[in-house]
Amino acid sequence: MLGQWSGLTVSATTLWHWVQQKGQQAQVELEAALAAQANGEGVVADPLPPAVANLALAISADGVMVPFRPQSQTARGQTRWREVKVAILARLGQRLNRAQQVVPQLVHRRLVAVLGDIDQFIPQLQLEARRQAFESAPQVIWLSDGGPGFWRVYRTCFAHCAVAVLDFFHAAGHLWRATTALFDDADAPEALAWFQRWRHQLRHGQQRRVLRSLTSLLNADLLKGSAFTTLSQVQAYFQRHHRQMRYQHFEQHHYPLGSGMVESACKWLIQQRFKGVGMRWSEDGFNHLLLLRLAWVNHRFDDLFPSVPTSVHSYPP
């Protein structure tokens, strides 16, 4: 594209070295910010227009697998798959679609992505949440599936200020597991009717009724073996998350019910760039490029070039 626009070209090797250099710079700056946070220093929040600052803040997290080389400096050997934890923080706005209907819109979207475990993910998410002034937001909503690691993130970072929502589609998926445990043929009309009734009740404010039904079936001693194990797991899941399943209440307050916003972020931030055909990454190479992509989507890319003057003019290609 640069060659087409200007007649200038840059070699792939030059770009590779540039990514490593600027990625390392971004890594050093991130580590300094995390160290300052750990020492109790204040975090400077992003400037927000009043209209944006008065919107609710939604925070959602999920994981996505990325292929890595088994050893650095060589592409030989079996691929290692490692999880990248991704979070999105966005204000919940509204807009009119073409049919002049009011639909949700994510405003001031910011992302966090970490190749590491939950203990490495938490401080980076806390840093970005403070940059987004989460404690002064009029409402904070935490949205995730049932993975215990991400709910530990919620308890550690946001339980004191956020309403927690369990992704509805994951909850409905567990109801389908319970249905398959109850019926030999899950595609039978009776089984489908049972599942649809449960799903309707869950979606429309009757989550306690669903839990009582699961508990009654479990105590009826009708199932044995793996079917009993599956049903007991689903019942425990609903018992554990029943307060995060108040979907009718959440809808009335215009909270999102599904984790689509973070699943979309996983797709365009990670999968479209790091999971192309034949791609396998070294840890340093991945982290350097990831930090540059995060700087770009979080509107901090120009901060990596403080010595480059910014023209007041905007020139077309």
C-alpha positions in Angstrom: 0.0 0.0 0.0 2.8 2.4 0.8 4.4 1.6 -2.5 1.2 2.2 -4.4 0.5 5.5 -2.7 4.0 7.0 -2.6 6.4 4.9 -4.7 8.4 4.1 -1.6 8.9 0.6 -0.3 10.0 -0.9 3.0 11.5 -4.4 3.2 9.9 -7.1 5.3 13.1 -7.3 7.4 12.9 -3.6 8.2 9.3 -4.0 9.3 10.2 -7.1 11.4 13.0 -5.2 13.3 10.7 -2.2 13.7 8.0 -4.3 15.3 10.5 -5.9 17.7 11.9 -2.4 18.7 8.6 -0.7 19.2 7.0 -3.8 20.7 9.8 -3.9 23.3 9.3 -0.2 24.0 5.6 -0.8 24.6 6.5 -3.7 26.9 8.8 -1.5 29.0 6.2 1.2 29.3 3.5 -1.4 30.3 5.8 -2.9 33.0 6.5 0.6 34.3 2.8 1.4 34.5 2.1 -2.0 36.3 4.9 -1.4 38.8 3.6 2.1 39.6 0.1 0.6 40.1 1.5 -2.1 42.4 3.2 0.7 44.5 -0.1 2.4 45.0 0.6 5.3 42.6 -2.5 6.8 41.0 -3.5 6.0 37.4 -4.3 8.8 35.0 -7.7 8.2 33.5 -8.5 8.8 29.9 -10.3 12.1 29.3 -13.9 11.4 28.6 -16.6 13.8 27.3 -19.4 14.2 29.9 -21.9 12.4 27.6 -19.6 9.3 27.5 -18.6 9.4 31.2 -22.3 9.3 32.2 -22.8 6.0 30.3 -22.7 2.6 32.0 -19.4 0.7 31.6 -19.5 -2.9 30.4 -16.5 -5.2 31.0 -16.4 -8.7 29.5 -13.6 -11.3 29.3 -12.9 -14.5 27.4 -10.0 -16.6 26.1 -8.8 -17.6 22.7 -6.1 -20.2 21.7 -3.1 -19.2 19.6 -0.5 -21.6 17.9 3.1 -21.2 19.1 6.4 -22.8 18.2 7.6 -25.5 20.5 11.0 -23.8 20.7 12.3 -20.3 19.8 14.4 -19.8 16.8 13.0 -22.8 15.0 9.7 -23.7 13.3 10.3 -27.5 13.8 8.3 -29.6 16.2 4.7 -29.9 17.2 2.6 -26.8 17.6 1.9 -25.7 21.2 -1.5 -24.1 21.7 -1.7 -21.4 24.4 -4.5 -19.3 25.7 -4.6 -15.5 25.3 -7.0 -13.9 27.7 -8.9 -10.9 26.3 -11.1 -8.3 27.9 -13.1 -5.5 26.5 -14.2 -2.4 28.3 -16.8 -0.2 26.6 -19.4 2.4 27.5 -23.0 1.3 26.6 -24.5 3.9 24.2 -27.3 3.8 21.7 -27.8 4.7 18.1 -30.6 4.7 15.5 -30.3 2.0 12.8 -31.6 2.3 9.2 -35.1 1.4 10.4 -34.9 4.3 12.9 -34.9 1.8 15.8 -32.8 2.4 18.9 -30.1 -0.2 19.2 -27.1 -0.6 21.5 -23.7 0.8 20.6 -20.3 0.3 22.2 -18.7 3.7 22.9 -15.0 4.4 23.8 -14.0 0.7 23.4 -10.7 -0.4 25.0 -9.1 -3.8 25.0 -6.7 -5.9 27.2 -5.0 -9.0 26.0 -2.5 -11.1 27.9 -0.6 -14.3 27.0 -0.4 -15.7 30.5 -2.5 -16.9 33.5 -5.2 -15.2 35.4 -2.7 -13.8 37.9 -0.9 -12.0 35.1 -4.2 -10.9 33.5 -5.7 -9.3 36.6 -3.2 -6.4 37.1 -3.4 -5.4 33.4 -7.2 -5.4 33.5 -7.1 -3.4 36.7 -4.8 -0.9 35.0 -7.1 -0.4 32.0 -10.2 -0.3 34.2 -8.6 2.6 36.2 -7.7 4.3 33.0 -11.4 4.1 32.1 -12.4 5.5 35.5 -14.5 2.5 36.3 -15.1 3.5 39.9 -16.8 6.7 38.9 -19.0 5.1 36.2 -22.7 5.3 37.0 -23.0 1.6 36.5 -20.5 -1.2 35.9 -21.6 -4.5 34.3 -19.4 -7.6 34.3 -20.2 -10.2 31.7 -18.6 -13.6 31.3 -19.3 -17.3 30.8 -19.1 -19.8 33.6 -15.3 -20.2 33.5 -14.0 -20.1 37.2 -10.9 -18.2 36.3 -12.8 -15.2 34.9 -15.2 -15.2 37.8 -12.1 -15.0 40.1 -11.2 -11.8 38.1 -14.7 -10.5 38.8 -14.4 -11.2 42.6 -11.0 -9.7 42.8 -11.5 -6.6 40.8 -15.2 -5.6 40.4 -17.4 -7.4 42.9 -17.6 -4.3 45.1 -19.0 -2.1 42.3 -20.3 -4.2 39.3 -23.5 -6.1 38.5 -22.5 -9.6 37.3 -24.2 -11.2 34.3 -23.6 -14.8 33.2 -23.7 -15.1 29.4 -27.2 -16.4 28.6 -26.1 -18.7 25.8 -23.7 -20.5 28.0 -26.4 -21.0 30.6 -28.8 -22.3 27.9 -26.0 -24.7 26.8 -25.9 -26.2 30.3 -29.7 -26.7 30.1 -29.1 -28.6 26.9 -26.6 -30.8 28.8 -29.2 -31.5 31.4 -31.7 -32.4 28.7 -29.3 -34.9 27.0 -28.8 -36.5 30.5 -32.6 -37.0 30.9 -33.5 -38.3 27.5 -31.9 -41.1 25.5 -32.8 -39.3 22.3 -32.2 -35.6 22.7 -33.8 -34.9 19.3 -37.1 -36.4 20.3 -40.0 -33.9 20.4 -40.5 -34.5 24.2 -36.8 -33.7 24.8 -36.9 -30.6 22.7 -40.1 -29.4 24.4 -38.5 -29.9 27.8 -35.4 -27.9 26.8 -37.4 -25.1 25.2 -39.6 -24.8 28.3 -36.5 -24.5 30.5 -34.9 -22.0 28.2 -38.0 -19.9 28.1 -38.3 -19.9 31.9 -34.7 -18.9 32.3 -34.9 -16.1 29.8 -38.1 -14.6 31.4 -37.3 -14.3 35.0 -38.0 -17.8 36.3 -34.5 -18.9 36.9 -35.3 -20.1 40.5 -38.0 -22.3 39.0 -35.5 -23.9 36.7 -33.1 -24.5 39.6 -35.9 -26.1 41.7 -36.7 -28.4 38.7 -33.1 -29.5 38.4 -32.9 -30.1 42.1 -36.1 -32.1 42.2 -34.9 -34.3 39.3 -31.5 -34.8 41.1 -33.2 -35.8 44.3 -35.7 -38.1 42.6 -32.9 -40.7 42.1 -34.1 -41.4 38.5 -30.6 -41.3 36.9 -27.5 -43.3 37.3 -23.9 -43.1 36.2 -22.8 -40.4 33.8 -26.3 -39.1 33.4 -26.5 -38.4 37.1 -23.1 -36.8 37.1 -24.1 -34.5 34.2 -27.3 -33.4 35.9 -25.5 -32.8 39.2 -22.9 -30.6 37.5 -25.6 -28.6 35.8 -27.6 -28.2 39.0 -24.4 -27.0 40.8 -23.7 -24.6 38.0 -27.2 -23.0 38.3 -26.9 -23.0 42.1 -23.6 -21.2 41.9 -24.7 -18.6 39.4 -28.4 -18.1 40.1 -27.8 -14.4 40.9 -26.1 -13.8 37.6 -29.0 -15.3 35.7 -31.7 -12.7 36.4 -32.1 -12.1 32.6 -35.5 -10.4 32.7 -34.2 -8.0 35.3 -31.0 -7.3 33.3 -33.0 -6.7 30.1 -35.2 -4.2 31.9 -32.1 -2.3 32.8 -30.7 -2.5 29.3 -27.7 -4.7 30.3 -26.2 -7.0 27.7 -27.1 -10.6 28.1 -24.5 -12.3 25.8 -20.8 -12.1 25.6 -20.8 -11.4 21.9 -18.8 -8.2 22.3 -15.7 -10.0 23.8 -16.1 -12.9 21.4 -16.0 -10.4 18.5 -12.9 -8.8 20.0 -11.2 -12.1 20.2 -11.9 -12.7 16.6 -10.7 -9.4 15.1 -7.9 -8.7 17.6 -6.4 -12.2 17.8 -7.8 -14.7 15.4 -7.7 -12.6 12.2 -4.1 -11.6 12.8 -2.4 -14.4 14.7 -4.2 -17.5 13.4 -3.6 -17.4 9.7 -2.8 -20.5 7.7 0.6 -21.9 8.7 1.2 -19.2 11.4 3.2 -20.2 14.5 4.6 -17.7 16.9 7.5 -17.2 19.2 6.5 -15.7 22.6 8.5 -12.5 22.1 7.3 -12.1 18.5 3.7 -12.5 19.5 3.9 -10.2 22.5 5.6 -7.4 20.6 3.0 -7.4 17.8 0.1 -7.8 20.3 1.2 -4.8 22.2 1.3 -2.7 19.0 -2.1 -3.9 18.0 -3.4 -3.0 21.5 -1.8 0.4 21.3 -3.5 0.9 17.9 -7.1 -0.1 19.0 -6.7 1.7 22.3 -5.8 5.0 20.5 -2.3 5.1 22.1 -0.2 4.2 19.0 1.0 7.7 18.4 2.4 7.8 22.0 5.1 5.4 20.8 6.5 8.2 18.5 6.8 11.3 20.6 9.6 12.7 18.4 7.5 12.5 15.2 5.8 15.9 14.5 2.1 15.7 13.7 1.0 17.8 10.8 -2.0 20.0 11.2 -2.9 19.1 7.6 -4.5 15.9 6.5 -3.2 14.7 3.1 -5.1 12.3 0.9 -3.3 9.1 -0.3 
